[in-house]
Amino acid sequence: MSLKLEWIPLLELQPTPGNPKKHDVIAIAQSIVRFGFLDPIELDEATGRVTAGHGRISALRALHDGEVEWAREMMGARGGEPPMNVQVLDGGRWAVPVIRGQQFASPAEARAYLLAHNQLTIAPAWDDDLLAQMVKDTMGLVESIPGWTSYALSDLVNGPSFEPELADNQPRLDTARLHTCPACGNTFKT
């Protein structure tokens, strides 16, 4: 069986139970709202379960259902329109691109792929010089990048900043910065 891309209703996708990977669902949703849905879900034909894309599914379901405030705000900023590359079916249901055709030898092998896929995306380190240059080039064009705090971006552009040491009796000021999401207008501390 060869790989193919197929549009599947979001609510029909069945995650692998017990997926240990935690996701920053809000940052994933911000990225999808801003850039569109660009990374298809992957499905194991043998089990019918998702092997890659659990965080994307959670983010899209939150945006679709609007049951949490941040999702309602993001969708409100879009005028209720779904993100790019998400199809709207009859009844307002969303469908997303899914890579089909992979059939793992066993459920254990599918879980091993899930673990490898997640680990391989987080395990490599950054080339600090190239990262700093790309952030400097990008920050002149955009205010924020989903998944990155304003502190981390500032440190990459300007070098690490350190808070001066204070005497024990001197009150520490709240140094958190307020950040407004360009997609939804939601303000939060970073």
C-alpha positions as CSV (number, residue, x, y, z in Angstrom):
1,M,0.0,0.0,0.0
2,S,1.4,3.4,-0.9
3,L,1.1,6.6,1.1
4,K,-1.7,9.0,0.1
5,L,-3.2,12.2,1.5
6,E,-6.9,12.0,2.3
7,W,-9.3,14.5,4.0
8,I,-10.8,13.0,7.1
9,P,-13.3,14.6,9.4
10,L,-11.6,15.8,12.5
11,L,-13.9,14.1,14.9
12,E,-13.4,10.7,13.2
13,L,-9.6,10.7,14.1
14,Q,-8.8,8.4,16.9
15,P,-5.7,9.2,18.9
16,T,-3.5,6.5,20.3
17,P,-4.5,5.9,23.9
18,G,-1.9,6.8,26.5
19,N,0.2,9.1,24.3
20,P,2.8,10.3,26.8
21,K,3.7,13.5,24.8
22,K,2.5,16.7,26.4
23,H,1.6,19.5,24.0
24,D,1.4,23.3,24.2
25,V,-2.1,23.3,22.7
26,I,-2.4,27.1,22.8
27,A,0.9,27.6,20.9
28,I,0.0,24.9,18.4
29,A,-3.4,26.6,17.8
30,Q,-1.8,30.0,17.4
31,S,0.5,28.5,14.8
32,I,-2.3,26.9,12.9
33,V,-4.4,30.0,13.0
34,R,-1.5,32.2,11.9
35,F,0.1,29.9,9.3
36,G,-2.6,27.4,8.4
37,F,-2.7,23.7,8.8
38,L,0.5,22.6,7.1
39,D,1.5,19.4,8.9
40,P,-0.9,16.5,8.1
41,I,-1.9,14.0,10.7
42,E,-0.4,10.4,10.3
43,L,-2.6,7.3,10.6
44,D,-1.7,3.7,11.1
45,E,-3.9,1.6,8.8
46,A,-3.5,-1.5,11.0
47,T,-5.0,0.1,14.1
48,G,-6.9,3.0,12.6
49,R,-5.2,5.2,15.2
50,V,-3.2,8.4,14.9
51,T,0.5,7.9,15.2
52,A,1.5,11.6,14.7
53,G,-0.5,14.7,15.2
54,H,-2.1,14.4,18.7
55,G,-1.3,18.0,19.6
56,R,-2.6,19.3,16.3
57,I,-5.8,17.4,16.8
58,S,-6.3,18.8,20.3
59,A,-5.7,22.3,19.1
60,L,-8.1,22.0,16.1
61,R,-10.8,20.4,18.3
62,A,-10.5,23.3,20.7
63,L,-10.7,25.8,17.9
64,H,-13.6,24.0,16.2
65,D,-15.6,23.5,19.5
66,G,-14.8,26.9,21.0
67,E,-15.3,25.5,24.5
68,V,-12.4,27.4,26.0
69,E,-12.0,31.2,26.0
70,W,-8.7,31.4,24.2
71,A,-10.1,29.3,21.3
72,R,-13.3,31.4,21.1
73,E,-11.0,34.5,20.9
74,M,-8.8,33.1,18.2
75,M,-11.7,32.1,16.1
76,G,-13.5,35.4,16.8
77,A,-10.4,37.2,15.4
78,R,-10.8,35.1,12.3
79,G,-14.5,35.9,11.9
80,G,-15.3,32.3,12.6
81,E,-13.5,31.1,9.5
82,P,-11.5,27.9,10.0
83,P,-7.7,28.0,9.5
84,M,-6.3,27.7,6.0
85,N,-6.1,24.1,4.7
86,V,-9.0,22.9,6.9
87,Q,-12.1,22.0,4.9
88,V,-15.6,22.6,6.1
89,L,-18.0,19.8,5.5
90,D,-21.8,19.7,5.7
91,G,-23.0,20.7,9.1
92,G,-19.9,22.8,9.8
93,R,-17.7,19.8,10.6
94,W,-14.0,20.2,9.8
95,A,-11.8,17.8,7.8
96,V,-8.0,17.8,7.8
97,P,-5.4,16.2,5.6
98,V,-4.3,12.9,6.9
99,I,-1.4,10.7,5.6
100,R,-2.8,7.2,5.1
101,G,-1.3,4.0,3.8
102,Q,1.3,3.3,6.6
103,Q,0.7,-0.1,8.2
104,F,3.0,-1.0,11.1
105,A,3.8,-4.6,11.8
106,S,2.2,-4.5,15.2
107,P,0.6,-2.0,17.7
108,A,3.9,-2.0,19.6
109,E,5.8,-0.9,16.4
110,A,3.2,1.9,15.9
111,R,3.8,3.1,19.5
112,A,7.6,2.9,18.9
113,Y,7.1,5.1,15.9
114,L,5.0,7.5,17.9
115,L,7.8,7.7,20.6
116,A,10.5,8.1,18.0
117,H,8.6,10.7,16.0
118,N,8.1,12.9,19.1
119,Q,11.6,12.5,20.4
120,L,13.3,13.2,17.2
121,T,11.6,16.6,16.9
122,I,12.8,17.7,20.3
123,A,16.1,15.9,20.7
124,P,18.3,17.9,18.3
125,A,19.9,21.1,19.5
126,W,19.9,24.4,17.7
127,D,22.9,25.9,15.9
128,D,22.9,29.0,18.1
129,D,24.6,31.3,15.6
130,L,22.2,30.3,12.7
131,L,19.2,30.5,15.1
132,A,20.1,33.9,16.4
133,Q,20.6,35.2,12.8
134,M,17.3,33.8,11.6
135,V,15.4,35.3,14.6
136,K,17.1,38.7,14.0
137,D,16.0,38.5,10.3
138,T,12.5,37.4,11.2
139,M,11.9,39.8,14.1
140,G,12.2,42.7,11.8
141,L,9.1,41.4,9.9
142,V,7.0,39.9,12.7
143,E,6.3,40.7,16.3
144,S,6.1,37.2,17.7
145,I,6.6,33.5,16.8
146,P,4.3,30.9,18.3
147,G,6.1,28.6,20.8
148,W,8.7,31.2,21.6
149,T,8.5,33.6,24.6
150,S,9.4,37.2,24.1
151,Y,12.2,36.7,26.5
152,A,13.8,33.9,24.5
153,L,13.5,35.9,21.3
154,S,14.9,39.0,22.9
155,D,17.8,37.0,24.3
156,L,18.6,35.5,20.9
157,V,18.5,39.0,19.2
158,N,20.2,41.0,22.0
159,G,22.1,38.5,24.0
160,P,21.1,37.0,27.4
161,S,19.7,39.5,29.9
162,F,20.2,39.1,33.6
163,E,18.2,40.7,36.4
164,P,20.4,42.6,38.9
165,E,20.8,41.1,42.3
166,L,18.7,42.8,44.9
167,A,19.4,43.2,48.6
168,D,17.4,40.8,50.8
169,N,15.1,43.6,52.1
170,Q,14.5,45.1,48.6
171,P,11.2,44.1,46.9
172,R,11.5,42.2,43.7
173,L,9.5,43.7,40.8
174,D,7.3,41.5,38.7
175,T,9.4,41.3,35.5
176,A,6.9,39.4,33.4
177,R,6.0,41.1,30.2
178,L,2.6,41.3,28.7
179,H,2.3,39.9,25.2
180,T,-0.7,40.2,22.9
181,C,-1.3,37.4,20.4
182,P,-1.5,38.9,16.9
183,A,-4.0,36.2,15.8
184,C,-6.6,36.5,18.6
185,G,-5.6,39.7,20.5
186,N,-5.4,37.7,23.8
187,T,-3.0,39.3,26.3
188,F,-0.9,37.1,28.6
189,K,2.3,37.3,30.6
190,T,5.6,35.9,29.2
